[in-house]
Amino acid sequence: MQCRWTNKRGCVGVGLGEQLATGSRSAVFAWGRDAVAKVPFAATPEAWIHFEARYTAAVHDAGAPAPRFHGIETIGGRAASIYERVHGRSMWEHMLDSRVQIASHTRLLAELQAHLFTLVPPVALPALRDRLKCKIREASSRVDSSLATALELLPPTSPSRLCHGDLHPGNVIMASNGPVIIDWFDAARGDHVADIARTSLLMSRRAHGQNGPGHLPGAQQQVLDFARDSYLDAITSLVGPDPEDLGRWEAVVAVARVAEGVAIDALLAIWHEWGSAPAAQAGARS
């Protein structure tokens, strides 16, 4: 079934096809045979659609395995972004289908992330430090003012690497000509260990409520634990983040994720657990 749409010139036509996916900010529909339309929900600021389109185009041009951006159309009176359609299933779906291959898939996930770190981050991307500061301040304002202490753990300077900002197996499409990473709204320039910490939390069972991570549907406890452990083993062998540095970044990223309104109690537990550890307290004072 196709839906009617209105383009920027006011011409009415038929473009939207079947709904292919639903995210937290938008829904994805087929747009002809080889493209998709990312249509924002009513609560999603229209500027976010333009930001994500700009970031996706920039990282694609920088050499990242990202879908090609085709342009903006007006659908239902709102801006919607049109991207190249990547035919294939997500890495997460493949992992659920064949659990004996989870380790090989998480190795590939780590290799993709390590490859991103070798690319020159486009200047069109925001600084990761600025993104984290905004989220931490929002979390401290909305949830608990003491969370503002996480700002003190942000280093004044850090490496400038290409960070996806939301990398997990559900955001990798296993296309016939190679994996493609989607959903670049949170892309940034910053410390690669912070990006690894974000991926670790997104794959962590303890960073979510009883229902598990909504972005990885059908995740059972043993599967998720094994997938995260395998990912951490792989990314450590490739990039080698210091465990204490990674632990500190996981605590900071947990506070930032509180601002997203997802599994707040679980994320706060991670923050408080890290803060109560003697090594963490010593590191924070140094």
C-alpha positions as CSV (number, residue, x, y, z in Angstrom):
1,M,0.0,0.0,0.0
2,Q,1.4,3.4,-0.9
3,C,0.6,6.8,0.6
4,R,0.1,10.2,-1.0
5,W,2.7,12.8,-0.3
6,T,3.4,16.5,-1.1
7,N,6.8,17.6,-2.3
8,K,8.4,21.0,-1.7
9,R,6.8,22.4,-4.8
10,G,3.3,21.4,-3.6
11,C,2.8,18.7,-6.2
12,V,0.9,15.7,-5.0
13,G,2.1,12.2,-5.9
14,V,2.6,8.7,-4.7
15,G,5.9,7.8,-3.1
16,L,5.7,6.1,0.3
17,G,5.6,2.4,0.2
18,E,5.6,-0.2,2.9
19,Q,6.9,0.7,6.4
20,L,10.3,-1.0,6.8
21,A,11.4,0.1,10.3
22,T,10.4,2.2,13.3
23,G,12.9,4.0,15.5
24,S,12.6,6.4,18.5
25,R,12.4,9.5,16.4
26,S,11.1,8.4,13.0
27,A,9.7,5.7,10.8
28,V,11.3,4.4,7.6
29,F,9.3,3.7,4.5
30,A,10.2,2.3,1.1
31,W,10.5,5.1,-1.5
32,G,10.4,3.4,-4.8
33,R,12.7,0.4,-5.4
34,D,16.1,1.7,-4.3
35,A,15.5,4.4,-1.7
36,V,13.8,4.9,1.6
37,A,12.1,7.9,3.3
38,K,12.8,8.6,6.9
39,V,9.6,10.3,8.2
40,P,9.9,12.0,11.6
41,F,7.3,11.6,14.3
42,A,5.2,14.6,15.3
43,A,7.3,15.1,18.4
44,T,10.6,15.0,16.5
45,P,12.0,18.5,15.8
46,E,12.3,19.1,12.1
47,A,15.8,20.4,12.5
48,W,16.9,16.9,13.6
49,I,16.1,15.5,10.2
50,H,18.3,18.1,8.5
51,F,21.1,17.5,11.0
52,E,21.1,13.8,10.5
53,A,21.0,14.2,6.7
54,R,24.0,16.6,6.9
55,Y,26.0,14.2,9.1
56,T,25.2,11.1,7.0
57,A,26.3,12.9,3.8
58,A,29.5,14.1,5.5
59,V,30.5,10.7,6.8
60,H,29.7,9.0,3.5
61,D,32.0,11.4,1.7
62,A,34.6,10.8,4.4
63,G,34.7,7.1,3.5
64,A,32.4,5.6,6.1
65,P,30.1,2.7,5.1
66,A,27.0,4.9,5.3
67,P,24.0,5.1,3.0
68,R,24.0,7.8,0.3
69,F,21.8,10.8,1.1
70,H,19.5,11.8,-1.8
71,G,17.7,14.9,-0.5
72,I,14.8,16.2,1.5
73,E,11.1,15.9,0.5
74,T,8.0,17.3,2.2
75,I,5.8,14.4,3.4
76,G,2.6,15.1,5.4
77,G,3.7,18.8,5.7
78,R,7.0,17.9,7.3
79,A,10.6,17.5,6.0
80,A,11.6,13.9,5.4
81,S,15.0,12.6,4.4
82,I,15.5,10.3,1.4
83,Y,18.4,7.8,1.5
84,E,19.7,5.1,-0.6
85,R,18.0,1.8,0.3
86,V,20.3,-0.8,1.8
87,H,18.8,-4.2,1.0
88,G,19.5,-6.7,3.8
89,R,18.8,-7.6,7.4
90,S,20.4,-6.1,10.4
91,M,23.4,-7.7,12.1
92,W,21.3,-8.2,15.2
93,E,18.8,-10.3,13.2
94,H,21.6,-12.5,11.9
95,M,22.9,-12.9,15.4
96,L,19.6,-14.1,16.7
97,D,19.2,-16.5,13.7
98,S,22.6,-18.1,14.2
99,R,23.9,-17.7,17.7
100,V,27.1,-19.7,16.9
101,Q,28.1,-16.8,14.7
102,I,27.6,-14.1,17.4
103,A,31.4,-13.9,18.0
104,S,32.1,-13.4,14.3
105,H,29.5,-10.7,14.0
106,T,30.7,-8.8,17.0
107,R,34.2,-9.0,15.7
108,L,32.9,-7.4,12.5
109,L,31.1,-4.8,14.5
110,A,34.4,-4.0,16.3
111,E,36.3,-3.9,13.0
112,L,33.7,-1.4,11.5
113,Q,34.1,0.8,14.5
114,A,37.9,0.7,14.5
115,H,37.7,1.6,10.8
116,L,35.7,4.7,11.6
117,F,38.4,5.8,14.0
118,T,40.9,5.8,11.2
119,L,38.9,8.2,9.1
120,V,39.2,12.0,9.2
121,P,36.1,13.2,11.1
122,P,34.2,15.8,9.0
123,V,34.1,19.3,10.4
124,A,30.3,19.2,9.8
125,L,30.0,17.0,12.9
126,P,29.6,18.5,16.3
127,A,32.2,17.9,19.1
128,L,31.4,14.8,21.2
129,R,32.4,16.7,24.3
130,D,29.8,19.4,23.6
131,R,27.1,16.7,23.0
132,L,27.9,15.0,26.3
133,K,28.0,18.3,28.2
134,C,24.5,19.2,27.0
135,K,23.1,15.8,27.9
136,I,24.7,15.7,31.3
137,R,23.3,19.1,32.1
138,E,19.9,18.0,31.0
139,A,20.1,14.9,33.1
140,S,21.2,16.9,36.2
141,S,18.4,19.4,35.6
142,R,15.6,16.8,35.1
143,V,16.6,13.9,37.3
144,D,19.3,14.6,39.9
145,S,21.4,17.7,40.3
146,S,24.3,15.7,41.6
147,L,24.8,14.2,38.2
148,A,26.4,17.4,37.1
149,T,29.6,16.1,38.7
150,A,30.0,13.9,35.6
151,L,31.1,17.1,33.8
152,E,34.2,17.1,35.9
153,L,35.2,13.8,34.3
154,L,35.2,15.2,30.8
155,P,38.9,15.8,29.8
156,P,39.6,19.3,28.5
157,T,41.2,17.9,25.4
158,S,40.8,14.5,23.7
159,P,41.5,12.8,20.4
160,S,39.3,13.8,17.5
161,R,38.0,10.6,15.9
162,L,34.9,9.8,13.9
163,C,32.4,8.5,16.4
164,H,29.0,7.1,15.3
165,G,27.5,7.7,18.7
166,D,24.9,5.0,18.5
167,L,26.7,1.9,17.1
168,H,25.1,-1.4,17.9
169,P,24.2,-4.6,15.9
170,G,20.7,-3.2,15.1
171,N,22.3,-0.2,13.2
172,V,24.4,-2.4,10.9
173,I,22.7,-3.7,7.7
174,M,24.3,-6.8,6.2
175,A,24.1,-5.9,2.6
176,S,25.2,-8.2,-0.2
177,N,28.2,-6.0,-1.0
178,G,29.2,-5.4,2.6
179,P,27.9,-4.1,5.9
180,V,26.4,-0.6,6.0
181,I,26.0,1.5,9.2
182,I,22.8,3.5,9.5
183,D,21.3,6.1,11.9
184,W,24.1,8.8,12.1
185,F,22.1,11.4,14.1
186,D,24.5,11.1,17.1
187,A,27.7,11.2,15.0
188,A,30.4,13.4,16.4
189,R,34.1,14.2,16.6
190,G,35.7,13.1,19.8
191,D,37.4,10.5,22.0
192,H,37.0,7.0,20.5
193,V,37.0,5.4,24.0
194,A,33.8,7.3,24.7
195,D,32.3,5.8,21.5
196,I,33.3,2.4,22.6
197,A,31.8,3.0,26.0
198,R,28.5,4.0,24.3
199,T,28.4,0.8,22.3
200,S,29.2,-1.2,25.4
201,L,26.3,0.3,27.2
202,L,24.0,-0.2,24.3
203,M,24.8,-3.9,24.4
204,S,24.8,-4.2,28.2
205,R,21.9,-6.0,29.8
206,R,22.5,-4.2,33.1
207,A,22.2,-0.8,31.4
208,H,18.5,-1.5,30.6
209,G,15.4,-2.4,32.5
210,Q,13.7,-5.8,32.8
211,N,12.5,-5.7,29.2
212,G,16.0,-5.3,27.8
213,P,17.2,-2.9,25.2
214,G,14.4,-1.8,22.8
215,H,16.9,-1.3,20.0
216,L,17.8,-5.0,20.2
217,P,14.4,-6.7,20.3
218,G,14.3,-10.3,21.4
219,A,17.5,-10.1,23.4
220,Q,17.8,-12.8,26.0
221,Q,20.1,-12.4,28.9
222,Q,22.7,-15.0,27.9
223,V,22.8,-13.8,24.3
224,L,23.2,-10.2,25.2
225,D,25.9,-10.9,27.7
226,F,27.9,-13.0,25.3
227,A,27.5,-10.5,22.5
228,R,28.8,-7.6,24.7
229,D,31.7,-9.7,26.1
230,S,32.6,-10.8,22.6
231,Y,32.5,-7.2,21.3
232,L,34.7,-5.9,24.1
233,D,37.2,-8.6,23.5
234,A,37.3,-7.8,19.8
235,I,37.5,-4.0,20.2
236,T,40.2,-4.3,22.9
237,S,42.3,-6.4,20.6
238,L,41.9,-3.8,17.8
239,V,42.0,-0.5,19.7
240,G,43.1,-1.5,23.2
241,P,41.3,1.0,25.4
242,D,42.6,1.2,29.0
243,P,40.1,-0.6,31.2
244,E,40.0,2.2,33.8
245,D,39.5,4.8,31.0
246,L,36.7,2.7,29.5
247,G,35.1,2.4,32.9
248,R,35.2,6.1,33.5
249,W,33.7,6.8,30.1
250,E,30.9,4.2,30.7
251,A,30.0,6.1,33.8
252,V,29.9,9.4,32.0
253,V,28.0,8.1,29.0
254,A,25.5,6.4,31.4
255,V,24.7,9.9,32.9
256,A,24.4,11.4,29.4
257,R,22.0,8.6,28.4
258,V,19.8,9.4,31.4
259,A,18.8,12.5,29.5
260,E,17.4,10.2,26.8
261,G,14.8,8.9,29.2
262,V,15.8,5.3,28.7
263,A,16.2,2.9,31.7
264,I,17.1,5.7,34.1
265,D,17.3,3.5,37.2
266,A,19.7,1.1,35.6
267,L,21.9,3.9,34.2
268,L,22.0,5.6,37.6
269,A,23.1,2.4,39.2
270,I,26.0,2.2,36.8
271,W,27.0,5.8,37.7
272,H,26.7,5.3,41.4
273,E,28.6,2.0,41.3
274,W,31.5,3.5,39.5
275,G,31.5,6.5,41.8
276,S,31.7,4.3,44.9
277,A,34.7,2.4,43.7
278,P,38.0,3.4,45.4
279,A,39.9,3.4,42.1
280,A,37.3,5.7,40.6
281,Q,37.4,8.1,43.5
282,A,41.2,8.3,43.2
283,G,41.0,8.8,39.5
284,A,38.5,11.6,39.8
285,R,40.7,13.4,42.3
286,S,43.8,13.1,40.2
